Amino acid sequence: MAPTRSASAVSSSQEISLAEAHERYRLKRPKSATADDEARKVMPGGNTRSVLHFDPFPFRVATAEGPHLVDVDGNQYVDLLGNYTAGLLGHSPTAVRQAVSAALETGFSLGATHPVEIEAARLLTERFPSLEQVRFTNSGTEANLMALALAKHHTGRERILAFRNGYHGGVLAFAPDSSPMNVPHDFLVIPFNDLDATRDAFLANPGEIAAVIVEPVQGGGGCIPAAPGFLAGLRQLCDQSETLLIFDEVMTSRLAPGGAQELMSVLPDLTTLGKYLAGGLTFGAFGGRADLLAAFDPQAGGALSQAGTFNNNILSMTAVVATLTEVLTAEVIRTVNERGDRLRESLNEIFEANHCRFQATGIGSMVAIHAEEPALELFFHAMLDDGWYLARRGFIALSLEISDELIDGFLAAVQAWASQRH
Ligand SMILES: Cc1ncc(COP(=O)(O)O)c(C=O)c1O
């Protein structure tokens, strides 16, 4: 009988491989290493967006063009991460750049209303089926905060139902558990895709739940789609209890022209948006039923007021209009999501054929690769070494710049990595 290697031998050999991978990474990136030393002096851990850190230190980008990132040491990567879905249009999409350049010429720090915000709002309300009216914010986090505040105001209730592994922003994070950074709402956190647990929560809290907030596909939680019937079940439970259903479509609105709500045929009361919709510039929005949004109507007394110096900033508003009128046709959305489906299916075929304990999940252009640690980190570094950039946690969000040929190239790299392991 062939000798079996003990678990500790396997893990210590993986740890050696990881140390070697870090060393290889370091040697190719002396300028990024120096920049990291400088960054650490002025930002904790050299970081100001936690998710961008990875060991031993992240490379620093010098230029970004087409599908590529080039770091300060001259290493080039194909950008499969697509700024965690915000980069759907690529790094500097021509239509957005031209529209924003024109806006820069006509003045951009206004402190006044302007026509472009009306056009942006009109385009969004026409696009997403549940949006009768919309308001703008600066981020997806803020959009969710506003939607929750509106739900509490409307219902006069305090409790919010959220799902384990859900992510709605840095202060609304349940992945895997509630973050100590979370805002102090009265959250009840239950398992995702568990309609029985949701029903039980409603039964145990009669007339107390203001809102259910859910991602139609959990993004940060590992690209896990809502199970068939789950969203429809939530819709029904909310209707029975006069609870508002909030779809966080900050990521998932890219999955179909009308977002996941169109794809999955369930309409929420409120929807939150963000990420790619301003072509890569800062953006957030929340909207839904006009009778709910009326709480913000200053002409009707305005029970609620939503401040925000940059809510209607003309650069983001202009970028939304360019994105929706010039780039994101139904055909473009369909193509990028079909590419994602092909990528995920092919990855799983490679993993299975090579007996890798890896799995790809998601829908369309949102893909997550799952594996135990340190196998996932080793994979991440192997791909970086070969010029493919994805999130350290295995997340991929395809941009329009990622062609079929690049998908094939990545699959070939994964295939080569998988066959070397065995
Ligand atoms: C589903 C979801 N909601 C909300 C947010 C927060 O958006 P932002 O980072 O723009 O605040 C994110 C960010 O990753 C997200 O994935």
The ligand as an ORCA input file, in Angstrom:
! r2SCAN-3c Opt
* xyz 0 1
  C     -23.919     43.855     -2.306
  C     -23.178     45.077     -1.859
  N     -23.858     46.037     -1.231
  C     -23.243     47.169     -0.832
  C     -21.902     47.359     -1.024
  C     -21.238     48.603     -0.555
  O     -20.973     49.445     -1.617
  P     -19.840     50.579     -1.463
  O     -18.539     49.873     -1.344
  O     -19.995     51.411     -2.695
  O     -20.182     51.352     -0.234
  C     -21.166     46.372     -1.668
  C     -19.707     46.540     -1.886
  O     -18.972     45.640     -2.173
  C     -21.816     45.200     -2.088
  O     -21.148     44.205     -2.681
*
